[in-house]
């Protein structure tokens, strides 16, 4: 079974990408990029039983970032993911309390408290900052994914997308299909077809530009310094100072 779990989008409480976006100060993403191949298995992390997609997606980004930084993949279990879901939303392993997560609230908890892993429960994984992206703007989302090794996307998921995921085909627009609810997916790269790769329900899924532009209702870029290696550089050669400067040109 596949569950959703993102609450409806609301006006951003952080400055928006479009408010500070200044293209000359930002790199141009290559046609293809991403390090999703570093992750052997993404894992469902409870999203087949509960509406914890925001937290499963955060864990999936932490998987990728730890490997991008040249370290062993961070070990985050379903219990860890559900613990953070409970801490922010009051989830108590019942249908009545399984009400999903506000993306902004999740991002702020990630920044201030951090998400739990199975090895160092008291030493949590925090993001440095997060910023909203312009709704449905493909180029901004792609740029954020390239710069920061991933970003978070909120979509109003059509029923057709579940069938496409089952078939292993890209998410495309199918007219006349109903919306099932809100869902959170992390974007992790762009492949030769031009499609962006997102992670959902423990699998890598291609997403077309038309699908994103039709169904995305919010998106956020996250800066995690976990992507920096022992030399202090991201896989794309950016250091912490550069990444923070890029984030400053996107918002706050």
C-alpha positions, 0 to 999 in steps of 0.5 A, spaced: 500 500 500 502 507 498 500 512 503 501 520 502 501 525 508 503 532 506 498 537 508 496 543 504 501 548 501 500 555 505 504 561 504 511 561 505 514 564 512 521 564 509 523 569 503 522 566 497 527 564 491 523 569 487 524 575 491 532 574 491 533 570 485 539 573 481 541 568 476 548 571 474 550 569 481 548 562 480 551 556 476 548 553 470 546 546 472 549 541 466 544 537 462 545 531 467 547 530 474 545 527 480 548 522 485 542 517 486 546 511 484 550 511 490 544 509 494 543 501 493 536 501 497 532 507 498 527 503 503 519 505 504 520 507 511 513 507 513 510 510 508 506 504 506 502 504 512 503 511 515 502 518 512 510 520 513 512 522 506 515 528 509 519 524 514 521 518 509 523 524 504 528 527 509 531 521 510 532 519 503 535 526 502 540 524 508 542 517 505 544 521 499 548 527 502 552 522 507 554 518 501 556 524 497 560 527 503 564 520 502 561 517 509 558 511 510 550 511 508 547 514 514 542 509 518 535 511 519 530 506 520 522 506 520 522 507 527 527 513 527 522 516 521 516 515 525 519 518 531 520 525 528 513 524 525 510 524 532 514 529 535 512 534 530 505 532 529 502 528 535 502 522 531 501 516 535 500 510 531 493 511 530 489 512 524 486 518 527 493 521 529 496 520 522 494 527 519 500 528 515 505 534 516 506 541 514 512 541 509 514 548 512 514 545 519 518 539 518 523 543 515 524 548 521 524 542 525 529 539 521 533 545 521 533 547 529 532 540 532 534 535 526 532 528 524 534 522 528 538 516 526 539 509 529 546 510 531 547 516 534 540 518 537 542 524 541 546 527 535 541 529 530 542 531 522 540 538 521 540 542 515 543 549 515 537 553 512 531 552 507 528 556 502 521 556 498 522 555 491 517 559 486 511 554 485 511 550 479 518 553 476 521 547 473 528 551 472 528 553 479 527 546 482 532 543 477 538 548 479 536 547 487 537 540 486 543 541 483 546 546 487 544 542 494 544 535 492 537 535 492 530 538 494 523 537 497 517 537 492 510 538 494 505 535 489 497 534 489 498 527 487 493 524 481 491 517 481 494 516 475 501 517 478 500 511 483 499 507 477 505 509 473 509 508 479 507 501 479 509 500 472 515 503 472 514 509 467 515 516 468 510 521 471 506 524 466 500 528 465 494 524 464 487 528 463 481 526 467 485 523 473 483 525 480 487 528 485 488 523 491 492 528 496 498 531 498 505 528 497 512 529 499 518 527 494 525 529 494 528 530 487 535 528 487 538 528 479 536 529 472 537 524 467 539 524 459 531 524 458 531 531 461 526 528 466 528 529 474 529 523 478 525 523 485 524 518 490 517 515 493 515 509 496 522 507 496 523 507 489 527 512 484 521 515 479 522 519 473 518 525 473 517 530 467 517 537 467 509 537 465 507 533 471 511 538 475 508 544 473 501 541 473 501 538 480 507 541 484 504 546 489 510 547 493 517 546 493 523 547 498 531 547 497 535 545 503 542 546 505 545 540 508 553 541 510 553 533 510 554 533 503 561 536 504 567 531 504 573 531 508 576 537 504 570 541 505 567 540 498 561 538 495 561 533 489 560 539 485 566 542 488 562 547 492 564 549 499 560 551 505 561 559 503 559 558 496 553 554 498 551 559 503 552 564 498 548 561 493 542 560 498 542 567 500 541 568 492 535 564 493 532 566 499 533 565 507 
